Amino acid sequence: MIRVLLADDQALVRAGFRSILEGEDGIEVVGEAADGGEATRLARQLRPDVVLMDIRMPGVDGLTATREIAASTDARVIILTTFDLDEYVYGALRAGASGFLVKDSEPAELIHGLRVVARGDALIAPAITRRLIAEFAARATHPDPGPRLSALTEREREVMALVAAGLSNDEIAARLVLSPATAKTHVSRIMTKAQVRDRSQLVILAYESGLTVPGWLAGS
């Protein structure tokens, strides 16, 4: 059972999400919050698997709440907002969010995203991905590998770059002539060594460290 906490300052929006989610097998809405402070408190109290988090809320905003929830619980956060601006995407992922979807996503996209994030993967709305990568590249004007990448083997650096390029474990396995299980193991070890929660955090680190740049895979 996937336990979900809804955080949005509009009661009608929360009711709509609850209606969609409660009609799905294996999903339970365990609580609702009207602002970021309440979302943080309930996340610590109820221990949901996933928090669906709005960004713009009164008092404590969604980005601050996401940062606090990521630091103090095992819950994963999907940012749900009407604002798909790059600054919000970047800020949300830096804050520890595992996914980002705009509110006009279809119900099926919401359900899929929730299941993807609940099993430990990262999700970014496809329409946002290209702009997001460009944003990473623009911000990484002075890339710094830092100590977290020094522990990676050459193969692990290669795998990390492919993750940053958007490849799945199966696609990485095919490209490097590995078994899917081996590719998955590499990704898990990289996340442990790099001290990141999920693939979205790994993408950020890859671009900010200068390990990869936009478009390198297409030209290889």
C-alpha distance (Angstrom), angle and dihedral (degrees) to the residues before:
residue distance angle dihedral
M1 . . .
I2 3.83 . .
R3 3.81 109.8 .
V4 3.80 113.2 -149.7
L5 3.81 133.2 -165.8
L6 3.83 117.7 -160.7
A7 3.82 118.6 -147.3
D8 3.82 117.7 -175.2
D9 3.79 131.8 124.0
Q10 3.82 92.5 -134.4
A11 3.80 114.2 81.0
L12 3.81 92.7 -157.4
V13 3.80 91.5 54.5
R14 3.81 91.1 50.7
A15 3.80 89.9 48.1
G16 3.79 90.4 51.9
F17 3.79 93.2 50.6
R18 3.80 91.1 45.7
S19 3.81 90.8 52.2
I20 3.82 91.4 51.6
L21 3.79 95.8 45.2
E22 3.80 99.0 42.9
G23 3.80 89.8 57.5
E24 3.82 89.9 63.1
D25 3.78 125.5 88.3
G26 3.78 114.4 -117.8
I27 3.81 96.2 20.4
E28 3.81 126.4 105.5
V29 3.81 127.3 -178.8
V30 3.81 104.0 -141.8
G31 3.80 100.1 178.2
E32 3.80 150.5 -10.6
A33 3.80 131.5 -133.9
A34 3.80 129.2 -167.2
D35 3.81 96.9 -159.5
G36 3.78 141.4 17.8
G37 3.77 95.6 -97.5
E38 3.79 92.4 55.0
A39 3.81 90.1 44.4
T40 3.80 91.0 55.3
R41 3.81 92.5 47.6
L42 3.81 93.3 48.0
A43 3.80 92.7 45.2
R44 3.79 89.6 56.8
Q45 3.79 92.4 43.5
L46 3.82 102.0 41.3
R47 3.82 99.3 31.3
P48 3.83 96.8 -144.9
D49 3.79 120.6 -170.4
V50 3.81 93.0 -133.3
V51 3.81 134.4 19.7
L52 3.81 118.4 -155.9
M53 3.80 100.5 -150.3
D54 3.79 132.1 -167.5
I55 3.81 115.7 -150.0
R56 3.80 104.2 -146.4
M57 3.80 109.2 56.7
P58 3.82 131.9 139.8
G59 3.76 118.3 -94.8
V60 3.79 108.8 0.9
D61 3.81 108.7 26.1
G62 3.78 126.3 -138.5
L63 3.80 96.1 -102.4
T64 3.81 92.7 54.2
A65 3.80 91.0 45.4
T66 3.81 90.8 48.8
R67 3.79 91.1 52.8
E68 3.80 92.0 50.1
I69 3.81 94.0 45.4
A70 3.81 92.6 48.1
A71 3.80 90.4 50.4
S72 3.80 97.8 46.3
T73 3.83 107.3 31.0
D74 3.79 141.7 35.0
A75 3.82 91.7 -121.0
R76 3.79 117.6 123.2
V77 3.78 119.5 -137.1
I78 3.79 129.5 -140.4
I79 3.79 112.7 -167.2
L80 3.80 111.6 -139.0
T81 3.78 115.7 -171.9
T82 3.78 145.3 141.7
F83 3.79 87.9 -129.3
D84 3.81 112.8 81.8
L85 3.82 93.7 173.5
D86 3.78 115.6 146.3
E87 3.80 93.6 -121.1
Y88 3.79 90.7 59.8
V89 3.80 93.8 46.9
Y90 3.76 92.2 49.4
G91 3.79 93.3 43.5
A92 3.80 92.7 48.3
L93 3.78 94.5 50.9
R94 3.79 91.9 44.7
A95 3.80 87.6 51.3
G96 3.81 89.9 57.4
A97 3.81 104.6 -93.1
S98 3.79 116.1 153.3
G99 3.78 96.0 -156.9
F100 3.76 145.3 17.6
L101 3.81 127.4 -155.6
V102 3.79 132.0 165.2
K103 3.78 116.7 -124.9
D104 3.78 94.4 -115.1
S105 3.81 90.2 65.8
E106 3.79 114.0 124.7
P107 3.83 116.4 -100.1
A108 3.81 89.5 -112.4
E109 3.82 89.7 56.5
L110 3.79 90.4 51.0
I111 3.81 92.7 50.3
H112 3.80 92.3 45.7
G113 3.79 91.4 48.1
L114 3.77 92.5 49.8
R115 3.81 92.3 51.2
V116 3.82 91.9 46.0
V117 3.79 93.1 51.9
A118 3.82 93.5 42.2
R119 3.81 90.7 59.1
G120 3.79 90.9 53.0
D121 3.80 103.5 -96.4
A122 3.80 127.3 119.6
L123 3.76 127.0 -113.6
I124 3.78 131.4 -161.2
A125 3.79 122.6 172.4
P126 3.84 106.2 -103.8
A127 3.80 92.6 -128.4
I128 3.79 89.7 60.8
T129 3.81 99.8 44.5
R130 3.82 100.1 85.5
R131 3.80 93.7 48.1
L132 3.79 89.9 45.1
I133 3.81 92.6 56.0
A134 3.80 90.4 48.0
E135 3.80 88.7 51.5
F136 3.81 91.7 53.2
A137 3.79 91.2 49.6
A138 3.80 93.1 49.2
R139 3.79 93.0 50.3
A140 3.80 94.1 46.5
T141 3.82 93.3 70.5
H142 3.80 90.0 135.7
P143 3.81 103.8 33.1
D144 3.77 116.2 -157.9
P145 3.84 118.6 -166.6
G146 3.80 90.8 -161.2
P147 3.81 126.4 -172.6
R148 3.80 95.9 -66.1
L149 3.80 92.7 72.1
S150 3.79 96.4 44.0
A151 3.81 91.0 79.0
L152 3.82 93.4 56.2
T153 3.79 121.3 103.2
E154 3.81 120.3 -130.2
R155 3.80 90.0 -102.6
E156 3.81 91.2 50.1
R157 3.80 90.5 51.8
E158 3.79 88.7 51.7
V159 3.80 91.7 50.5
M160 3.80 91.7 46.5
A161 3.81 91.0 53.4
L162 3.81 89.8 52.2
V163 3.80 90.8 50.4
A164 3.81 88.1 52.5
A165 3.81 89.0 51.4
G166 3.80 88.5 59.3
L167 3.80 100.4 -105.4
S168 3.81 120.0 150.6
N169 3.80 121.9 -130.9
D170 3.81 90.4 -99.1
E171 3.82 91.5 50.6
I172 3.81 91.1 48.1
A173 3.80 89.7 50.1
A174 3.81 92.0 51.6
R175 3.80 93.7 47.3
L176 3.82 94.7 48.1
V177 3.83 95.0 36.1
L178 3.79 93.4 -117.3
S179 3.77 132.9 133.7
P180 3.83 114.1 -98.1
A181 3.81 88.7 -117.4
T182 3.81 90.9 55.8
A183 3.80 91.6 48.4
K184 3.80 90.2 50.5
T185 3.81 90.5 49.6
H186 3.81 91.0 51.3
V187 3.81 91.4 51.5
S188 3.81 92.0 48.4
R189 3.81 92.3 50.0
I190 3.79 91.6 47.4
M191 3.80 91.8 52.6
T192 3.80 90.1 49.8
K193 3.81 93.8 48.7
A194 3.80 92.9 43.4
Q195 3.83 91.4 46.5
V196 3.81 95.5 -129.0
R197 3.80 129.4 141.5
D198 3.80 100.5 -137.2
R199 3.80 148.0 -18.6
S200 3.80 95.1 -71.2
Q201 3.79 90.6 58.5
L202 3.80 88.3 47.1
V203 3.82 90.5 54.4
I204 3.80 90.8 52.6
L205 3.80 91.8 49.9
A206 3.82 92.6 47.7
Y207 3.81 92.9 55.2
E208 3.79 98.1 37.9
S209 3.80 91.3 49.4
G210 3.81 92.6 50.3
L211 3.80 92.1 -119.0
T212 3.79 89.4 130.6
V213 3.82 140.4 9.6
P214 3.81 132.0 -153.6
G215 3.79 115.4 -80.3
W216 3.80 98.2 13.6
L217 3.81 93.7 121.4
A218 3.79 93.9 51.3
G219 3.76 89.9 54.2
S220 3.79 96.9 45.1
